[in-house]
Amino acid sequence: MLVDYHVHTLGHDAFYVKESEIARYYETALARGVKELGIADHDYYYTYFQPERILAQARRFPELTVRVGIEVDYIPGREAEIRALLEAQPLDFVIGSVHQVDGFSFDEEKDVPKYAAWETTALFRRYFAHVARAAESGLFDIIGHLDLIKIFNFVPAEDMVALAEPALAGIRRAGTCLELNTNGRYKPVHEFYPAQALLARCHEVGIPLTLGSDAHAPEQAGRDIAAAAALARRAGYTAVATFQGRRRTLVPLG
C-alpha cells in the first residue's frame, strides 16, 4: 500500500484552506495511487487547524483513508509545552522534526549566510544529537526528514551515516518510526530525506518506516511517493507504518 503521512493544508502564511482545496489534496493523492493520507499541519498553525472540515471532506472519498496529525518543531526545553499541546488534541499521529539548532533555523534560505558561523561537521553532529533527544522524549510517533540538515548541500568532513548513528540509536531505543520524505528532491540537495545509504542503515538497525511528501499545496499530495516506495524496497523494507489513535500498524509496502 502507498501512504503519504506528511501533508500540510496550512502554512507559509496560509491560515485557512477551502473545502475545494481539501478535496483537491484527496483527488491528487488518489491519482498517484495513495490509499492513506495523513494531514499534519505545523504546531504553530494549529490554532487555525479545523480537523472536522478535513474529515468532513474525507467522507466524500471512501476509497481514501484520512488520518489527522500534527508536525511539531522539537526544540530542547519545549517538552512540557509540547506534551500539553498533544494531550489537548485527539490525534492519530505526531511527527517530531528538528528545524533549528541552537536558535539557527538552518532550513530557511534567508539564513544560509549563518552557516559560516559553524564548522559543518560540528553542526551536523549537533543536529543529530537534537534528533536523538526528540526521539527519546517519547512525544512523537514519527521522526520527520531525518537528514534535513543537508538541505543546502553543505558537506561534512565525516560520513553522514556515521554522524547519524546517535540519532538512529535514539530512534531505535524509543521505538519511534521514521519517514522517507520526498520533498528533498525539490530542494537544493535534490534527494529524498534520508538518502539511500542512510535509509539502508535505518533498515539494518530495525527502524520502522512510513512515507511522506511534505506537501504544502494540493498538487504536491502524494508527490514521488511511488518512487519513495521503490527506494524503500531497495533498502530492504517490505512494510510501511500507518497510524490511528497514535497506534502504529505495519502494512505491506505498495
C-alpha positions in Angstrom: 0.0 0.0 0.0 1.1 3.6 -0.7 0.7 6.1 2.1 1.6 9.8 2.5 1.8 10.7 6.2 3.2 14.2 5.8 0.7 16.6 4.2 0.1 20.3 5.2 -3.0 22.2 4.4 -1.9 25.4 6.2 1.5 27.1 6.3 3.6 29.7 4.6 1.2 32.4 5.8 -1.9 30.4 4.7 -4.3 30.3 7.7 -7.4 28.9 6.0 -8.0 26.2 3.4 -11.1 26.0 1.3 -13.2 22.8 1.1 -12.5 22.7 -2.7 -8.7 22.7 -1.9 -9.1 20.0 0.7 -10.8 17.9 -1.9 -8.0 18.6 -4.4 -5.5 17.1 -1.9 -7.5 13.9 -1.8 -8.0 13.8 -5.6 -4.3 14.3 -6.2 -3.3 11.7 -3.7 -5.7 9.1 -5.1 -4.5 9.8 -8.7 -0.9 9.0 -7.5 -2.0 5.7 -6.0 -2.0 6.8 -2.4 -4.6 4.9 -0.2 -3.9 6.5 3.2 -3.2 10.2 3.7 -2.0 11.9 6.9 -2.8 15.6 7.3 -0.2 17.1 9.7 -0.2 20.8 10.0 2.6 22.6 11.9 2.1 23.2 15.6 2.5 26.9 15.2 -0.5 27.0 12.8 -2.6 24.6 14.9 -4.8 27.4 16.3 -6.2 27.7 12.8 -6.5 24.0 12.0 -10.0 22.6 11.7 -9.8 18.8 11.6 -13.6 18.4 11.4 -13.5 20.1 8.0 -10.7 17.8 6.9 -12.6 14.7 7.9 -15.9 16.0 6.5 -14.4 16.3 3.1 -12.8 12.8 3.5 -16.2 11.3 3.7 -16.6 12.1 0.0 -13.7 9.9 -0.8 -14.4 6.5 0.7 -11.5 4.9 -1.2 -9.0 7.1 0.7 -8.3 6.7 4.4 -7.5 10.1 6.0 -5.8 10.5 9.4 -5.3 13.7 11.3 -2.0 14.5 13.0 0.4 17.3 13.7 4.1 18.2 12.9 5.8 19.6 15.9 9.1 21.6 15.9 11.3 19.9 18.5 13.5 22.3 20.5 15.1 21.1 23.7 13.3 22.5 26.6 9.9 22.6 24.9 8.9 19.1 26.2 6.3 20.2 28.7 4.7 22.7 26.3 4.6 20.0 23.5 3.1 17.4 25.9 0.3 19.8 26.9 -0.4 20.6 23.3 -0.6 16.9 22.3 -2.8 15.9 25.3 -5.4 18.5 24.2 -5.8 17.0 20.7 -7.4 13.8 19.6 -4.6 12.9 17.1 -3.8 9.9 15.0 -0.1 10.6 14.8 2.6 13.1 15.7 5.6 14.0 13.6 8.6 15.4 15.5 11.0 17.4 13.4 14.2 19.4 14.1 14.3 22.7 12.1 16.6 24.6 14.5 19.9 24.0 16.1 20.7 26.3 19.0 18.5 29.0 17.5 19.8 28.6 14.0 16.9 28.0 11.5 19.2 26.0 9.2 16.5 25.1 6.6 15.4 28.7 5.8 17.0 30.2 2.7 17.3 33.6 4.2 19.5 32.1 7.0 22.0 30.4 4.7 24.7 33.0 5.5 24.6 31.9 9.1 26.2 28.6 8.1 29.5 30.5 8.1 29.4 30.6 11.9 29.5 26.8 12.1 32.1 24.2 11.4 30.0 21.9 9.1 30.7 18.6 10.8 30.1 20.1 14.3 26.7 21.5 13.1 25.7 18.1 11.7 26.7 16.3 14.9 24.7 18.8 16.9 21.7 18.4 14.7 21.7 14.6 15.0 22.0 15.0 18.8 18.8 17.1 18.7 17.1 14.4 16.6 18.1 11.8 19.2 16.7 13.9 22.0 13.4 14.4 20.0 13.0 10.6 19.7 13.9 9.8 23.3 11.4 12.4 24.6 8.7 9.9 23.8 6.5 12.6 22.4 6.5 11.6 18.8 5.3 8.7 16.6 7.4 9.7 13.5 10.7 11.5 13.2 10.5 13.8 10.2 13.0 14.2 7.4 15.9 12.6 9.2 18.8 14.3 7.4 17.2 17.7 6.7 20.4 19.3 7.8 21.8 18.5 4.3 19.2 20.7 2.6 21.6 23.3 1.2 24.3 20.9 0.2 26.9 21.7 2.9 29.0 18.5 3.2 30.5 17.4 6.5 34.1 16.1 6.6 32.8 12.8 8.2 30.5 10.3 6.7 26.8 11.2 7.1 25.8 7.7 8.2 28.4 7.7 10.9 27.3 11.2 12.1 23.6 10.0 12.2 24.3 6.9 14.3 23.4 8.6 17.7 20.1 9.7 16.2 19.4 6.2 14.9 20.3 4.8 18.3 17.8 7.2 20.0 15.1 6.4 17.5 15.6 2.7 17.9 15.6 2.9 21.7 12.4 4.9 21.7 10.6 2.6 19.3 9.8 5.5 17.0 9.1 5.4 13.3 11.0 7.2 10.6 9.6 8.8 7.4 11.1 8.7 3.9 10.3 12.3 2.9 10.3 13.1 -0.8 10.4 16.9 -0.5 14.2 17.0 -0.6 14.1 16.3 -4.3 12.8 19.8 -4.8 15.4 21.5 -2.5 19.0 22.4 -3.3 20.2 18.9 -2.2 17.9 17.2 -4.8 17.4 13.9 -2.9 15.0 12.4 -0.5 15.3 12.6 3.3 17.1 10.3 4.2 19.4 9.4 1.4 19.7 5.8 0.2 22.8 4.8 2.3 21.3 6.2 5.5 17.9 4.7 4.7 19.6 1.3 4.3 21.2 1.7 7.7 17.9 2.6 9.3 16.5 -0.7 8.0 19.6 -2.6 9.1 19.1 -1.4 12.7 15.3 -2.2 12.7 13.7 1.3 12.5 10.1 1.2 11.0 9.3 3.4 8.1 6.5 5.5 6.7 6.3 7.7 3.6 5.6 11.4 3.3 5.6 14.0 0.6 5.7 17.1 2.9 3.1 18.6 0.6 2.2 22.3 1.2 -0.2 22.5 -1.8 -2.9 20.2 -3.3 -0.8 19.4 -6.4 2.0 18.1 -4.1 0.0 15.5 -2.3 1.5 12.0 -2.9 4.3 13.5 -4.9 7.0 10.9 -5.6 5.5 8.5 -3.1 5.7 5.7 -5.6 9.4 6.5 -6.1 9.9 6.6 -2.3 8.3 3.1 -2.1 10.7 1.8 -4.7 13.7 3.3 -2.8 12.4 1.8 0.5 12.2 -1.6 -1.1 15.8 -1.3 -2.4 16.8 -0.5 1.2 15.1 -3.7 2.4 11.8 -2.5 3.6 8.7 -4.6 2.9 6.2 -2.7 5.1 5.2 0.8 5.9 3.7 2.2 9.1 0.1 3.6 9.3 -1.4 5.2 12.4 -4.8 5.5 14.1 -5.3 7.0 17.6 -1.5 7.1 17.9 -1.2 3.3 17.5 1.1 2.1 14.8 0.2 -0.7 12.3 2.6 -2.1 9.7 1.1 -2.9 6.3 2.7 -4.3 3.2 4.6 -1.7 1.1 2.9 -0.9 -2.1 
